[in-house]
Each structure stands twice: as C-alpha cells, then as structure tokens.
Amino acid sequence: MNLDSKEFIDAAFAELPGRIDCIFACAGIAGTLYGGGRFTPEDVVTINFIGNRYLIVSFVPRMPEGSSIATVASLAGMGWMTKLDILEPLIHTASEHVH
C-alpha cells in the first residue's frame, strides 16, 4: 500500500470487508539518508506518520469492540519524548495532508 497517496489508501480501503478485527500497519521509507536523497523529510513524515494515521483513522469505524491496532514505522521515532516540543504540532496535523 502506498501511504503517501490518499487516493491509493481510499481505493485499497474500499476493497476490504466491512468488518476489520485487527490492523498491523508497517510504514517505512528509505528517507534522505538511505534513499540516496530521493525522498524529502516531508515524504518520510507523510508516509511514516500522516499516511499511517489516515489509514488507521479510516479503519476505526469498521472495527468492533476488542479489535487491535499495532503500528511500526521509522527508527527515527526512537527518543520521541526528547523531541516533544518539535513533534507536538505534527500530532495536530490533519490526516488529510496526505498527498
């Protein structure tokens, strides 16, 4: 699934059954360090956070009580508590910012 495209997420979501009991979302992108500069920091955040969140928010209405959600994304997220002042505005970014 291409997590940087709202249209792709919506199209994939439309093909799934009406009831979703669990989600394991594994987002990843090589980024500017390992991707040879092909991806911008905005691409990395869009895929690892904003697109992943949009995907999960879309699924929640189809999930009955007792369902489970697990996510894995970039190692760059390690130590997030030390960067909370930088990350706080990102948390409040609307999921609709997926391209």
N, C-alpha and C positions, 0 to 999 in steps of 0.2 A: 504494500500500500504506500502510496506517495503522500507523506504527511505534510508536504508544503503546498498542497493543492486542495482547496475547499471543495472544488468540483469533483475531484477524484475521490475524496473521503465520502462525499454525499452519494456518489454513484455506487461505491462499494457497499456503503451502509444500506442502500435501497435493495441490494440483492440478498441481504441477510434475513433470517427468520424474525418473526415478530417478538419472540422471547429470547433474551440473551441472559444466560446464567453466570457467565464469567468473561472477563476481558484480561488478556495479558498483552499489554502494549509494549513493544520493544522498539523504541525510536533510536535512530543513530545516523550520523553523518560524519564523514571523514574530517570535515572542517577545514579551517585555513591552514592548520599545522600539517595534517596528514593528507589532505586532499590536493596538495600542490597548489593551493591558492584558488581552486575552482569555486570554493564556497565562501561567501562572506560571513562575518559574525551574525548578520541578520538571518541568513539561511539556516545557520546552526540553531539559533534560538527559535526560529519558526518551526523547524522540524522537531527538535528535541522537547520543546515546551508548548508553544502555541498550537501547533497542529495536533500534537498528542492530547492536549487538553480539549480541543474542539472535538476530536474523535470520542473521547470519554464522555463529555457532556452530551453528545448526540445519543450515546448508548443508554445512559441512565434511565430515561423514561421506559425503556423496554426491559429493564432489569427488575425482577421481583425481589421482595424482601429476602435477605440471606444470600444474595449474589455477591460475587467477589470481583475486585479490580486490583491488578498489580501492574506496575509500570517500571520500565528500565530505560534509562537514557544515557546521556553522556557522563563520562567520568569527571568532566569539568564541573559537574554539580557537587562534587565532594567538597566539604568545607563551606557549604552554603550559609551556615549560621554566621560565619565571619564576614559575609558579604551582604547581610540582610538589608542594609541601608541602600545598596545598589539594586537589589532584587525586588524590594517592596513595590516599586512602581510597575515592574513587569508582572507581578502577581495580579494586578488590577487591570492589565491589558485585556481588552475584549478578544475572545476567541475568533471573532470574525476577521481578525487581521491576517488570517491565513490567506495566501495569495489566491 
